[in-house]
Amino acid sequence: MYQPDPPLSPQKTMPTMYDLPSELVGESGLPDEFHCIQADLLSETCQPANYSSEEILLASDLNLYYDPRHTLWYKRPDWYMVLGVPSASQQQDLRLSYVIWQEGVAPFLVVELLSPGTELEDLGKTLREVNKPPTKWEVYERILRVPYYVVYDRYENNLRVFRLIGAHYEAISLAENRFWLAEIELGLGLWQGTYQQTNGLWLRWYNAEGWVLTPKEEVEQERQRAEQERQRAERLAEYLRSQGIDPDNLP
């Protein structure tokens, strides 16, 4: 076979997302209703001050291919964030998977939502089986070196955050179930409230002003502000009339 000079880059010779499976096949921890709603809330409230939405990938249950030596090995995080990669602006450009050797950028933060069938692996308490792919913990910590790894157990209302220090993850001590990420000027914490008509304790983003609002919450907040202004104007008009002044014919 003819060998080009110089050799083609791996980005041109390795399998792409179009060549690799993007569906779940016989995998435990399938997304349930909670996983879907929680992922939506994380994506809707993730608004870093120092990154535009066009240079951030927010992914939920999107295959993450991580090893160019074993191109069919992948993990499927419940939710993850990649900084400095273009987001799709056209439907045909939406990713089927996230392929590390094509993208060239590892996730900045990964969130796993504990399920009874995945708890031990999510927390790094399982050993790699012989001739099997590495565990999630090994992939995030040793191969991809993801700076932040977040694990939320909704059954115990337990939030755990690990930060990569040197070669290993170290647990972060949390105050009020929150932690701040200076790199993106956002924090992640547990919030009690109703989202998508469901009340509970949810993982969501906050900034220096407080919890980041979803688009729907922003609309509702603006509606309430407009209603308060309308009521204030009506009270003022009633007062003017009580003083013999026509509010519709002010000088």
C-alpha positions, 0 to 999 in steps of 0.5 A, spaced: 500 500 500 502 506 498 504 510 504 503 518 503 509 522 505 508 525 510 503 520 513 496 522 514 493 524 521 489 520 525 483 524 524 483 522 517 485 515 518 481 513 524 474 511 525 469 517 525 463 518 529 459 515 522 463 509 523 462 507 530 456 505 534 452 510 537 446 506 540 446 502 547 447 495 546 446 491 552 448 496 557 446 497 564 444 504 567 439 505 561 436 513 562 430 513 566 425 519 567 429 522 572 436 522 568 432 525 562 429 531 566 436 532 570 440 532 564 435 537 561 436 542 567 443 541 567 444 543 560 439 549 561 442 552 567 449 551 564 451 558 562 459 560 563 460 567 563 467 566 560 465 561 554 459 562 549 454 557 547 457 556 541 464 553 544 461 549 549 458 542 548 453 539 553 452 532 552 447 527 555 448 519 554 452 521 548 457 515 547 464 518 548 470 514 545 476 515 548 482 510 546 485 510 539 488 503 540 481 500 541 476 504 537 470 500 539 471 502 547 467 507 549 463 510 556 456 513 556 456 519 561 450 521 564 452 528 562 458 532 560 461 538 558 467 539 553 470 546 553 473 549 547 469 545 541 464 548 536 457 546 538 452 544 532 449 550 529 445 545 523 441 539 524 446 535 520 452 537 524 449 534 530 454 529 533 452 521 533 458 520 538 464 524 541 470 521 538 476 523 542 481 522 537 477 526 532 475 532 537 482 533 540 479 535 547 477 531 553 471 533 557 472 538 563 467 535 567 463 529 567 456 527 571 454 520 573 447 519 576 447 513 581 443 507 579 443 501 583 446 497 577 452 502 576 453 505 583 460 501 584 463 502 578 461 510 578 464 510 585 471 507 582 469 501 587 470 495 581 476 492 578 477 492 571 476 485 568 481 481 564 481 483 557 475 488 558 475 495 557 477 499 563 472 502 568 469 509 568 473 511 574 479 509 570 477 512 564 475 519 567 481 519 571 487 516 568 486 516 560 482 522 559 484 526 565 477 529 566 478 535 571 472 534 575 468 528 576 461 529 579 457 523 582 449 525 585 445 519 588 438 522 588 436 516 593 441 518 598 441 526 596 448 525 596 453 529 592 460 527 591 465 531 587 472 529 585 477 534 582 484 531 579 490 533 583 496 530 580 494 523 577 488 521 582 482 524 584 481 527 590 474 528 594 472 535 595 469 537 601 462 541 600 459 546 604 451 546 603 452 541 597 455 546 593 462 547 589 464 553 585 468 552 579 473 558 578 475 556 571 468 557 568 465 562 573 459 557 575 458 553 581 454 546 581 449 545 587 443 541 590 437 545 589 430 544 592 424 546 587 420 544 581 422 543 574 418 540 568 412 539 573 416 535 578 418 537 585 425 534 588 432 535 590 436 537 583 443 538 581 443 545 577 448 551 576 449 557 580 453 564 579 455 569 583 447 572 583 444 566 585 441 560 581 441 560 574 434 561 571 432 556 565 429 560 559 422 558 562 423 561 568 426 567 565 420 568 561 416 567 568 420 572 572 419 577 566 411 576 566 411 577 574 415 584 573 411 586 568 405 585 572 408 588 578 409 594 574 402 594 571 399 594 579 404 599 581 401 604 575 394 602 577 395 604 584 398 610 582 392 612 577 387 611 583 391 615 588 391 621 583 384 620 581 383 621 589 386 627 589 382 630 583 387 629 578 386 625 571 392 620 570 390 620 563 391 627 562 397 629 566 400 636 564 
